Amino acid sequence: MSHPLPSCDMPVTTLRDDDPRTAELLAGGARVVAESWGARLEVVDPGPLRALVRRVTDRGLVVGELTASEAAEVLDLETATRPDYPDGPATPRPDLDAAGAARLFTDGGRVFGVRDDGLLVAVTAVEQLPDRAETAFTSVRATHRGRGVGTAVKAASVLALAADGVRRFGTGGAGDNAASLGMNRAVGYRVTERWLTLES
Ligand SMILES: CC(C)(COP(=O)(O)OP(=O)(O)OC[C@H]1O[C@@H](n2cnc3c(N)ncnc32)[C@H](O)[C@@H]1OP(=O)(O)O)[C@@H](O)C(=O)NCCC(=O)NCCS
């Protein structure tokens, strides 16, 4: 009895959708197995960002920057939300352990969070690249989604970094993550590139 080859044995390539090799591979019969995107924010308008933060602070939630002493709570939140991240070849899930959570606060990394009655319910981690501040990941506890909490924590991170002189921000995610796209658009990110993962 013969079986189709498992897909992990097939060559998989991730290319920008406007890369000429993408059209060549598709014409040759390659299959799109995942889509992803990158977005940029280069004009920071503090007024609307502060309003996004106020939408949740007005409900009694606390939004602010976290310190390394809170790394264990970040790990706890990420352990709870890890299954909810889309897991694609170009957008692997964050895979934190205690050392990884502690590292988020080193080498220029900044971490912001939202607390509800003391419990950490959202986190966004940002790393400083040579040309921009890039979001490593953002997550909101399942009980608190769809109420502007993710948007608020990202808005708070952009406000704090912009106040420190950062002018270019980058983020990205899986093509099918509508909540992530919605959150980033609300903060002012514009999608600047799209990527296809092709199996041939
Ligand atoms: C992605 C995530 C952080 C968004 O957080 P959130 O607090 O639920 O998002 P918000 O409530 O701020 O919503 C942001 C926008 O996206 C839209 N949105 C939210 N959830 C959505 C969903 N499930 N489907 C479609 N759009 C959605 C909302 O309409 C909202 O826009 P609006 O404020 O103009 O109405 C959250 O869903 C999450 O933790 N997901 C699991 C982890 C993950 O995928 N992280 C992103 C990859 S790094």
Ligand as a Chemical Component Dictionary entry (heavy atoms), coordinates in Angstrom:
data_LIG
# 
_chem_comp.id                   LIG 
_chem_comp.type                 NON-POLYMER 
_chem_comp.pdbx_formal_charge   0 
_chem_comp.three_letter_code    LIG 
# 
loop_
_chem_comp_atom.comp_id 
_chem_comp_atom.atom_id 
_chem_comp_atom.alt_atom_id 
_chem_comp_atom.type_symbol 
_chem_comp_atom.charge 
_chem_comp_atom.model_Cartn_x 
_chem_comp_atom.model_Cartn_y 
_chem_comp_atom.model_Cartn_z 
_chem_comp_atom.pdbx_ordinal 
LIG C1  C1  C 0 -4.035  38.817 19.002 1  
LIG C2  C2  C 0 -4.489  39.247 20.404 2  
LIG C3  C3  C 0 -3.266  39.679 21.197 3  
LIG C4  C4  C 0 -5.450  40.443 20.238 4  
LIG O1  O1  O 0 -5.786  40.926 21.526 5  
LIG P1  P1  P 0 -7.268  41.456 21.869 6  
LIG O2  O2  O 0 -7.230  42.135 23.153 7  
LIG O3  O3  O 0 -8.228  40.318 21.730 8  
LIG O4  O4  O 0 -7.506  42.475 20.668 9  
LIG P2  P2  P 0 -8.396  43.806 20.723 10 
LIG O5  O5  O 0 -9.633  43.584 21.536 11 
LIG O6  O6  O 0 -7.522  44.930 21.109 12 
LIG O7  O7  O 0 -8.854  43.882 19.207 13 
LIG C5  C5  C 0 -8.121  44.550 18.221 14 
LIG C6  C6  C 0 -8.926  44.654 16.967 15 
LIG O8  O8  O 0 -8.964  43.405 16.307 16 
LIG C7  C7  C 0 -10.312 43.014 16.056 17 
LIG N1  N1  N 0 -10.452 41.665 16.548 18 
LIG C8  C8  C 0 -10.265 41.252 17.810 19 
LIG N2  N2  N 0 -10.471 39.923 17.893 20 
LIG C9  C9  C 0 -10.807 39.515 16.660 21 
LIG C10 C10 C 0 -11.127 38.255 16.106 22 
LIG N3  N3  N 0 -11.138 37.133 16.867 23 
LIG N4  N4  N 0 -11.405 38.196 14.790 24 
LIG C11 C11 C 0 -11.387 39.304 14.032 25 
LIG N5  N5  N 0 -11.064 40.540 14.498 26 
LIG C12 C12 C 0 -10.798 40.628 15.796 27 
LIG C13 C13 C 0 -11.209 43.919 16.845 28 
LIG O9  O9  O 0 -12.294 44.262 16.035 29 
LIG C14 C14 C 0 -10.365 45.073 17.231 30 
LIG O10 O10 O 0 -10.589 46.204 16.458 31 
LIG P3  P3  P 0 -11.507 47.394 17.035 32 
LIG O11 O11 O 0 -10.920 47.786 18.369 33 
LIG O12 O12 O 0 -11.349 48.452 15.988 34 
LIG O13 O13 O 0 -12.861 46.805 17.138 35 
LIG C15 C15 C 0 -5.252  38.093 21.133 36 
LIG O14 O14 O 0 -6.285  37.648 20.306 37 
LIG C16 C16 C 0 -4.359  36.910 21.514 38 
LIG O15 O15 O 0 -3.775  36.884 22.581 39 
LIG N6  N6  N 0 -4.278  35.904 20.628 40 
LIG C17 C17 C 0 -3.416  34.722 20.897 41 
LIG C18 C18 C 0 -1.945  35.072 20.742 42 
LIG C19 C19 C 0 -1.649  35.697 19.376 43 
LIG O16 O16 O 0 -2.101  35.226 18.337 44 
LIG N7  N7  N 0 -0.861  36.803 19.396 45 
LIG C20 C20 C 0 -0.509  37.524 18.179 46 
LIG C21 C21 C 0 0.681   36.984 17.518 47 
LIG S1  S1  S 0 2.176   37.720 18.127 48 
# 
loop_
_chem_comp_bond.comp_id 
_chem_comp_bond.atom_id_1 
_chem_comp_bond.atom_id_2 
_chem_comp_bond.value_order 
_chem_comp_bond.pdbx_ordinal 
LIG C1  C2  SING 1  
LIG C2  C3  SING 2  
LIG C2  C4  SING 3  
LIG C2  C15 SING 4  
LIG C4  O1  SING 5  
LIG O1  P1  SING 6  
LIG P1  O2  DOUB 7  
LIG P1  O3  SING 8  
LIG P1  O4  SING 9  
LIG O4  P2  SING 10 
LIG P2  O5  DOUB 11 
LIG P2  O6  SING 12 
LIG P2  O7  SING 13 
LIG O7  C5  SING 14 
LIG C5  C6  SING 15 
LIG C6  O8  SING 16 
LIG C6  C14 SING 17 
LIG O8  C7  SING 18 
LIG C7  N1  SING 19 
LIG C7  C13 SING 20 
LIG N1  C8  SING 21 
LIG N1  C12 SING 22 
LIG C8  N2  DOUB 23 
LIG N2  C9  SING 24 
LIG C9  C10 SING 25 
LIG C9  C12 DOUB 26 
LIG C10 N3  SING 27 
LIG C10 N4  DOUB 28 
LIG N4  C11 SING 29 
LIG C11 N5  DOUB 30 
LIG N5  C12 SING 31 
LIG C13 O9  SING 32 
LIG C13 C14 SING 33 
LIG C14 O10 SING 34 
LIG O10 P3  SING 35 
LIG P3  O11 DOUB 36 
LIG P3  O12 SING 37 
LIG P3  O13 SING 38 
LIG C15 O14 SING 39 
LIG C15 C16 SING 40 
LIG C16 O15 DOUB 41 
LIG C16 N6  SING 42 
LIG N6  C17 SING 43 
LIG C17 C18 SING 44 
LIG C18 C19 SING 45 
LIG C19 O16 DOUB 46 
LIG C19 N7  SING 47 
LIG N7  C20 SING 48 
LIG C20 C21 SING 49 
LIG C21 S1  SING 50 
# 
